Amino acid sequence: AKGSVVTTPINSEDEAYDAPVSIGTPAQPFNLDFDTGSSDLWVFSSLTPSNERNGQNIYTASRSSTAKQLSGESWKISYGDGSSSSGLVYSDVVTIGGLTAAGQAVEAASRVSQSFTSESATDGLVGLAFSSINTVSPDQQTTFFDTVKPSLASPVFTADLKHQAPGTYNFGFIDKSAFTGSITYTPVDNSQGFWGFTSTGFQVGNNDFQQESITGIADTGTTLLLLPDDVVNAYYSSVNNAQNDQSAGGFTVPCDTSLPDFSFGVGNNGAMITIPGSLMNLGPSGSGNSCFGGLQSSGTIGTNIFGDVALKAAFVVFDSGSQGQPQLGWASK
Ligand SMILES: Cc1cc(CN)n(C)n1
């Protein structure tokens, strides 16, 4: 089997990307944030207090003839940006891009934190990291990808995110028309449950390539590219009037400045993914006439995060084991 679904930026800053998902019988429609940095499929629901909702679609299990509550099961998750949610668990039919997962764990929110409430465009998340970090307790559940994997032509999914334009998540196949050149594969360390890999280094504009192992995760659910301070300082020291502005929450640049490209190395054959300078500006920073940089410090997080700013410059293959061990494929587009 194969699936293909369009994913769309939720706002003018490409802050997150949602895609349509149907749950239940008859189908209840949702717009969910596909997140390769977590492993819970959760939705706003009839259990979510009305003062924590803001127009989101809600899942009502009692209206689905295929819903079954998983008795005694619950979930609770918190994300790197401080947001969180928790609730109860049902199994139900979940359809994404023509692919149907029967008996998928659907995590119904009985509470959500403020940033979810205020993001009216997003009805929940589809976790696409490894099922080893699914939070359902006492019986851990599988991600949508793991649930449908046995039926897929190939155990892979791909992410093709775009700047201010619709992109695509494909399941079970690689669309050769979606990228240029070849795909460079690199091994994945999934010991922490993430799509972890090591980049071979970086390059600011047309400067020399700086060889430096940068270990991080490919995370479609994080907006920014979060890298070590030496990389971030090397980038912004090449930008006139760039400044690390605490009140803005990080590095800002003058909004009218053309920014250098930023490239990062993948694989052991010298391949690089180049983020055009235009995509390194995320728009007004909210303080002064400065704009917020797409590259920021991974500082105290404990890992580097290749989020949407990086991923939207690439066609990315999340391969869970077509060659035995999990790997990430990177191609320009
Ligand atoms: C809701 C959400 C998801 C992620 C990335 N995994 N973040 C940082 N926030």
The ligand as an SDF file (V2000), in Angstrom:
LIG
                    3D

  9  9  0  0  0  0  0  0  0  0999 V2000
    4.0110   20.5290   19.8810 C   0  0  0  0  0  0  0  0  0  0  0  0
    5.4630   20.3980   19.6160 C   0  0  0  0  0  0  0  0  0  0  0  0
    6.1030   19.3720   18.8850 C   0  0  0  0  0  0  0  0  0  0  0  0
    7.4600   19.6920   18.9170 C   0  0  0  0  0  0  0  0  0  0  0  0
    8.5990   18.9610   18.2810 C   0  0  0  0  0  0  0  0  0  0  0  0
    8.6170   17.5830   18.5130 N   0  0  0  0  0  0  0  0  0  0  0  0
    7.5970   20.8390   19.6220 N   0  0  0  0  0  0  0  0  0  0  0  0
    8.8360   21.5640   19.9140 C   0  0  0  0  0  0  0  0  0  0  0  0
    6.3710   21.2820   20.0490 N   0  0  0  0  0  0  0  0  0  0  0  0
  1  2  1  0
  2  3  1  0
  2  9  2  0
  3  4  2  0
  4  5  1  0
  4  7  1  0
  5  6  1  0
  7  8  1  0
  7  9  1  0
M  END
$$$$
